Amino acid sequence: MKNFAFAVLTLSVLAASTSAVAEEASKAVNGGSGQISFTGVINNDACSVDGATGSDKMIAVDMGSVSIKDMGTDSAPGAGRLAAKDFNLKVNCNAGTKVSMLFKPTVNGGSGLVDGKKVLKLQGADAAKGVGIALMDSNGQLIDLSSEGTAKIQTSLTGDATAGGDGTLSFAAAYVTTGDKTTATAGTGNATLPFVLEYE
């Protein structure tokens, strides 16, 4: 009988305790609600370029301040007193991939080409006149931007053949005069050169 009374008492205490907890929970006040939004893109690109930022994969290049008198010409960009600016872009690719960077000066917001020339046109109302940007390969030879067959640079890859590898795309750029140097005028030297990576 004592055991039964103790059990009844214990159940009574548990019931009272449970009731108190339920009553306390019912007094909880919601402080507001909301949502978490996740955004992103999953891709399967065979290669990526180090230093390319943002959704448009922009690579920023500071060409500095250059005097017209020190520039080469659109046909001989290396003939100027000022050396061309060298660039090495690192790429990381899937196994067995050979990559080329194809320059597309006339599409997707590109600056276009200087009329009748193989060099990039400067853009903007305050751009220097009679000046363009020439691209050269790692041997200092002019890259003809007017032809899809020549407007590119290639790289071979090093690293683990099964895990992929790293490669380097090497080229140079220089401001050049595109006509009579005496008629060229000072101004800004901005331009945009879209590119795509082609894999083999």
C-alpha positions in Angstrom: 0.0 0.0 0.0 2.9 2.3 0.8 4.4 1.6 -2.6 1.1 2.3 -4.3 0.7 5.6 -2.5 4.3 6.6 -3.3 3.7 5.7 -7.0 0.5 7.8 -7.1 2.3 10.7 -5.4 5.2 10.5 -7.9 2.7 10.5 -10.9 1.0 13.5 -9.4 4.3 15.4 -9.1 5.2 14.4 -12.7 1.8 15.5 -14.0 2.0 18.8 -12.2 5.5 19.3 -13.5 4.5 18.5 -17.1 1.6 20.8 -16.8 3.8 23.6 -15.6 6.2 23.1 -18.5 3.4 23.1 -21.0 1.9 26.2 -19.5 5.4 27.9 -19.6 5.8 26.9 -23.3 2.4 28.3 -24.2 3.6 31.6 -22.9 6.5 31.8 -25.4 6.2 34.7 -27.8 7.4 34.5 -31.4 9.9 37.2 -32.2 9.4 37.3 -36.0 10.3 35.0 -38.9 12.2 35.2 -42.1 14.0 33.2 -44.9 17.5 32.6 -45.9 18.2 32.9 -49.7 21.1 31.0 -51.2 22.2 31.9 -54.8 25.0 30.6 -57.0 25.9 28.7 -60.1 27.3 25.3 -60.4 29.4 24.8 -63.6 31.5 22.2 -65.2 34.2 24.4 -66.8 37.2 22.4 -67.9 39.5 25.3 -67.0 39.6 28.4 -64.8 41.8 31.5 -64.9 43.4 32.6 -61.7 42.7 36.3 -61.0 39.5 36.4 -63.0 36.9 37.9 -60.7 33.2 38.5 -60.7 30.5 36.8 -62.8 32.0 38.3 -65.9 35.5 36.9 -65.1 37.2 40.3 -65.4 41.0 40.5 -65.3 42.1 44.1 -64.5 45.3 45.3 -66.2 47.0 48.6 -65.3 48.9 49.8 -68.4 50.2 52.9 -66.6 50.9 56.3 -68.1 52.7 56.3 -71.5 54.0 59.1 -73.7 53.0 59.0 -77.3 56.6 59.6 -78.3 57.7 56.4 -76.6 55.2 54.1 -78.4 55.8 51.7 -81.1 53.5 51.4 -84.1 50.6 49.1 -84.8 52.8 47.1 -87.2 55.9 47.2 -85.0 54.7 47.4 -81.4 58.1 46.5 -79.9 59.8 49.3 -81.7 58.9 51.9 -79.1 61.3 53.1 -76.4 58.9 51.8 -73.7 58.8 48.0 -73.3 55.5 46.1 -73.7 53.8 45.0 -70.5 54.1 41.2 -70.0 51.3 39.1 -68.6 51.2 35.6 -67.4 47.8 34.2 -66.7 47.6 31.0 -64.7 45.0 28.4 -65.7 43.9 25.2 -63.9 42.3 22.5 -66.0 40.9 19.0 -66.0 43.1 16.1 -66.8 44.0 15.7 -70.5 43.0 19.3 -71.4 44.8 21.6 -73.8 43.6 25.2 -73.6 43.7 28.2 -75.8 42.6 31.7 -75.0 40.6 33.2 -77.9 40.3 37.0 -78.0 37.0 38.4 -79.1 37.4 42.2 -79.5 34.1 42.8 -81.3 31.6 40.9 -79.2 30.1 41.1 -75.7 31.0 44.7 -75.0 34.5 44.5 -76.6 36.1 47.8 -77.7 36.5 46.6 -81.3 39.5 47.1 -83.6 41.1 50.2 -85.1 39.8 50.4 -88.6 42.0 48.4 -91.0 44.4 47.4 -88.2 45.1 44.3 -86.1 45.0 46.2 -82.7 42.4 46.9 -80.1 40.6 50.3 -80.3 40.5 52.5 -77.2 37.0 53.4 -75.9 35.4 56.4 -74.4 34.7 60.0 -75.5 37.9 61.1 -73.9 40.1 58.4 -75.3 43.5 59.2 -76.9 43.2 59.6 -80.7 45.5 57.7 -83.1 46.4 55.1 -80.4 45.5 51.5 -79.9 46.6 48.5 -77.9 48.6 45.8 -79.5 48.9 42.3 -78.2 52.0 40.2 -78.6 52.8 36.5 -78.0 55.5 35.3 -75.7 58.0 35.7 -78.5 57.1 39.4 -79.0 55.2 38.7 -82.3 52.1 40.8 -82.9 48.9 38.8 -82.4 46.5 39.6 -85.2 43.2 40.4 -83.5 41.4 40.8 -86.8 41.3 37.1 -87.5 39.7 34.4 -85.3 42.4 32.0 -86.5 45.2 34.1 -85.1 43.5 36.0 -82.2 44.6 33.5 -79.6 47.3 32.1 -77.4 47.8 28.5 -76.3 49.4 26.7 -73.4 50.4 23.2 -72.5 49.8 21.9 -69.0 52.0 20.5 -66.3 51.0 18.5 -63.2 49.3 15.2 -62.4 47.9 13.7 -65.6 45.0 12.2 -63.6 44.1 15.1 -61.5 44.5 17.9 -64.0 47.2 20.5 -64.2 48.3 24.1 -64.3 49.3 26.0 -67.3 50.5 29.5 -68.1 49.1 31.8 -70.9 51.9 34.3 -71.7 51.4 37.4 -73.8 52.2 41.1 -73.7 50.4 44.3 -74.4 51.5 47.8 -75.5 50.0 51.1 -76.5 50.9 51.8 -80.1 50.2 54.6 -82.6 47.9 53.6 -85.4 48.8 56.3 -88.0 51.0 59.4 -88.2 52.5 59.8 -84.8 52.4 63.6 -85.1 48.6 63.6 -85.3 48.1 61.3 -82.2 46.5 63.1 -79.2 46.6 62.4 -75.5 43.7 61.0 -73.6 42.6 57.9 -71.6 43.8 54.5 -72.7 40.9 52.2 -71.7 39.7 49.2 -73.6 37.9 45.9 -73.1 38.9 42.6 -74.7 36.5 39.7 -74.1 38.0 36.2 -74.3 36.8 32.6 -74.3 38.8 29.5 -73.3 38.8 26.7 -75.9 39.6 23.2 -74.8 41.0 20.2 -76.7 
